């Protein structure tokens, strides 16, 4: 099964906010593209892969809508490689994007990568129709990660949190340029914002302040126990729940290597 055959569904988040949700049977993590609508114009948060981006573009075009702006939560191929599908348009990314821009061309050179047209800094804002987006620098998963506050009650968290299509918590992943301490601080930032709903690019839409706080606490527990013991504890001892509740356990080995750098 190729990405072109992945199942696509549309999840209404609130008026003028849609979540395109893609499930590839060969992978455990879903991919999402968030769409904000203003008249006949659309703003995307992340583009996922080109195959998914093309399907979103076609669906929006069928409704007479064109993508004018793209916001990137961070510069990894599974979030940015769909950008050329919408060219030319404005592309917004964190000011530290270039580290991953260069890495992506080494890691996955078969994609085309576009540089952002606008750089985002902590607390920057962007007006789009009735929306006033606010961006918060939130490193940890990667060097350039950003949280986007879509509305007063909804935030897009990038890959600070991930959840499989089967509802299991994916272990946090410290990518090249990421950091345990920064990841913990950025997760604490989500909890401080106390959103009513979060959009998780690899997971979907989650509602309820209590559930979101528990998702954050779960990941913080893993990160704190792993880092404070320098990876010497066995994985089950680093988890808040039974290991059967988690997936992508292979991330743990990579995370421990980050502690050694």
MOQUI-V122771 format. One line per field, one symbol per residue. ss: DSSP state (@ for helix, = for strand, . for the rest). A space follows every 10 residues. Layout:
ss: ???
//
This chain:
ss: ..@@@.==== ====..==== ===.....=. ========.. =====....@ @@@@@@@@@@ @....===== =.....@@@@ ..@@@@...= ====...@@@ @@@@@@@... .......=== ....====.. =======... .....====. ...===.@@@ ..==....== .........@ @@@@@@@@@@ @@@...==== ...====.@@ @@@@@@@@@@ @@@@@@@@.. ....@@@@.. ..@@@==... @@@@@@@@@@ .
//
